[in-house]
């Protein structure tokens, strides 16, 4: 859809997202996706929507708002809008204590209790552009090298189609793997020949074990049949209010095995929540 008004007079230094228009977007984002967008985020949203408004050759944020909430806009613009407003900041080996706990406690316990009779399953909820999912895959593949009978499956879900596409490609700026130990860099990443804008590609073996799909954590029921041994839900809950956090966690726990582990981000807390989890150590919980 393109406006016929020719983008006349739309000046990024003058145009502003009005309080009224911001409230309309903020209410929608919270109601449909549980994402908090307080008034202090108005300028951030204004900046993020600017490029999209220019692409559509519109003249104002109000024009974009009216289009977005129209029937045509809801059909054609929703994915673009979600890609614009969702925050996507992630790196390989972010919060490494979780991967150390996985290696030293969770995986040995799984080996002892199952004898590798079934695959080890992990869900990366809010997987963004895939760095978390591939870091999990590296940790699990390292365990597999020492335990050839070990099999694993990883599910990565997100509401941003753009981020899911990035994850599927598996190509990242080389700086993204700065925190990855050098021996693992050599084993799991292929370097580009471009030294001006260097990139790395995840090896096919890891990509084959990470399944990606769209999922809105605000849905009352998740269209997922599996039960997982570990769920990573890190730096996702901070965008929800407390009531929504509790609902989302309990929905996720329906898909967590009876002795499964649940990891959250270091800036998040489950204190005072009525959830089916017991505290193991900071940011690490177990199903009860």
N, C-alpha and C positions, 0 to 999 in steps of 0.2 A: 504494500500500500504506500503510495506517495502522495503528499499534499500537492495541490496545484498552485500553491501560493508562492512557489519559487524561493522559499527560504529568505525572503526579503527582511532585512533588518535584524536578523537573529544574531546578536552579538554576545559571545560567551562572557564578556566582561560586564555586560549590563543585564542580561536575562537572569532572572532568579526563580527558583522554585518557591512558590508562595507557601505560606503556612497551611492554607486550606488544601492545596494540592498535595503537600507533603503528608498531611494527616490522612488523606484518602489512600495514598500508597502505603503508609505505615499501618493503617488499620487492616488493609487487604493482606499485607505480608504476614502480619501477626495472626489474623484469623485463619488464613489458608495454610500457612507454613510454620506458624509458631515462632517466627523470628522477630525478636524485639528490635524496634528502630525508634529509639527515643529522640526527642527534639534536637539533641546535640548532633545527631546524624544527618540533619537536613542538608548541610553544605556538602557532606560526603555524597549523599544520594544525588544532589544537584550535579556534581562533577561527573558521577558515573553515568548519568542519563544523557549528558550533553552529547557525547559521541553518537549515541543511538538516535537522538533527535535530529542531528545533522544528517545522518544516513537516510532518515526518512524525509528529509527536506521539509521539516516542520518549522513553525515560527515561534513556538513557545512551549513551555512545560505544560500549560493548560491544554493546549491542542493535543499533546502527546497523551495526557491523562484521559481526555475524552475518547481518544482513539483506543487506548488500552482497555478501557472499561466497556467499550462497545462489543457487540457480538463478534464482529470481524477481528477486533483486536485480541479478544480472548482466545480466538482460534489460531491467529497467526503470530501474535506478539508475545505470548506468555513465556515461551522458552527463552527468547531474547531477553526479556525482562529479568527472569531468574538468573540468567548468566551474568547480567549486569549487577544485580543487587547482592548476590551471595558472595561472601568473603572467602577467598581461597589463598591462604598463606600456609605453606607446608614445605617440609624438607625431608630428605632421607635421614634416618636415624635421629629424628626429633624425639626428645625425652627417652634417651637410651636405656634408662633403668627398666623400662617395660620389656625390652628385648633381652636384657640380661636375666630378668625374672623368668621369662618364657624359656630361655635356654637352660637355666640352672634348676628350675623347679617344676614348671608346667610340663615340659616335654618328657623329662625323666619319669614323672608321675604317670603320664599317659602311657608310656612304654611299659611300665610295671603293671598297670591296671588292665591294659587291653592286649598286651603282647603283639601289638600292631595288627590286630584282627580287623580293623576298620580304618578308614582315613581320618586324619586329624583335621577338624574343620574350624576355620576362623572367619569371622565377619568383621570387615572394616566398614563401620557405619558412618557415613559422612566422609567418604574416601577421597573427595576432592580430585586432584589431578594425578593420584596414584602413587605418590611417594611412600605413603604409609603402607599401602598394600604390597608394594614391591620390597619394602624393608622387611615386612613380615615374611615374604617369600624367601628372602635371603636367609633369614634366621632359620626357617624351616628346612631349607635346602642344605644348609650347613649341618643340621642334625641328621638329615638323610644321608649325607656322605659317610657319616660314622655308623648309620643304621640303615642299610640298604632296603630293608623290608618296610620302612616307614613311608607312608603315603599321606599327602596332604591336599586340601582344597581351600581356596580363599575366595570369599565373595566380597566385592567392593561395591557399595551403593552410594549414590549422591543424587541431589535434585538438579544439578547443573549438567545439561547435556554437553556443554562445552568442556567441562572438566573431565567428564567421562570419555570424551573423544581424545583428550590429551593423554589420559591414562592408557587408553587402548593403543595409541601410537608408541608410547614408551620412550619418547625422546625428550631430553631435558638439557638445560644449560649445564655445562660442566661444573659450574660453581655449586649446583644443587647437591653434589655428592662430596662436598668438602669434608663432611663429618663421617663419611664411610671409611673404615679401615682400609689401608692401601692394598692388602691382599684380596679383600672382597671387591674392591674397585676393579682389579685385574680379572677377577673371576666372573663378575656379573655385569660388566658394562663394556660396551664397544665404543671407542672414541672416534669422533669424526676427524677427517683430515683438515677441516677448516680451523686454522689456529687464530683467525681473527675473531670469529664468533663460535668458539668451541662448544660442541654438544656431545652428549653420550646417549647411547641407546641401550635399553635393558635387553639382556640376552633372551632369545626365544623361550628357553626353558622356564624362566620366571613368568613370562607373559602367558604361557600355556596353563599355568596354575592359578592365575588370577582372573576370575570371571567378574564382569562388570555389568551393572544394570541400574536403571533409574529407580529411585524409591524416595517417597516423601515420608519422613519420620512422623509427620502429623496425621497420616492415615490411621483410622481406628483399627484396621487389621492389615498386617503385612502379608503380601502374596508370596510367602516364603515357606516352604515345607520342611526345610532342614532344621536340625538342632546343632548348635555350635559349641565347641569346647572352649573357645575364647571369643569375646566380643570386644573390639576396640571401638570406643565412642569418645574420642579425645578431641577437646577443643571444639565441640559441637554444641554441648549443653549450654555454654555461656551465652548463646544467642537466644535462648528460650527463657521465659519467666519460670519461677519456682514450681508453680502448679504444672506447667507443661513439661518441665524437666522430669518430674515424678511420673507423669503419664507415659512419657516416651521411654523412660528406663524400664518401667513395668512391662510395656509392650515388647521391648527388646528382650527382656528376661524370659518371656514366653518361648523364645527360641534359643535359650541358653541351657546347656545340659545341667543335670542335677548337681554336678560338682564342677561346673564351668567357672571360668574367670572373666571378670569384667574390668576393663581398663578405662580410666577417664584422664583428662588433661590435668596438668599441675595447677592450673588456675581455677579448677572446678572442685566442687564439694557436694557430697551426698548427705551431709550432716542434717539430722532432723527429718529426713525423708522416710516415708513408709514404702520401702522397696524390699525386694526379695534378695537382698545382698548383705553379706557381712564383711566388715573391714579386715583386710589381711595386712596391708601396710599402706602408706600414703599413695593414693590414686589407684590402688589395686584392691579388688573386691572378689568375693566368691559367692556363688549361688547358695541359698539356704533353702 
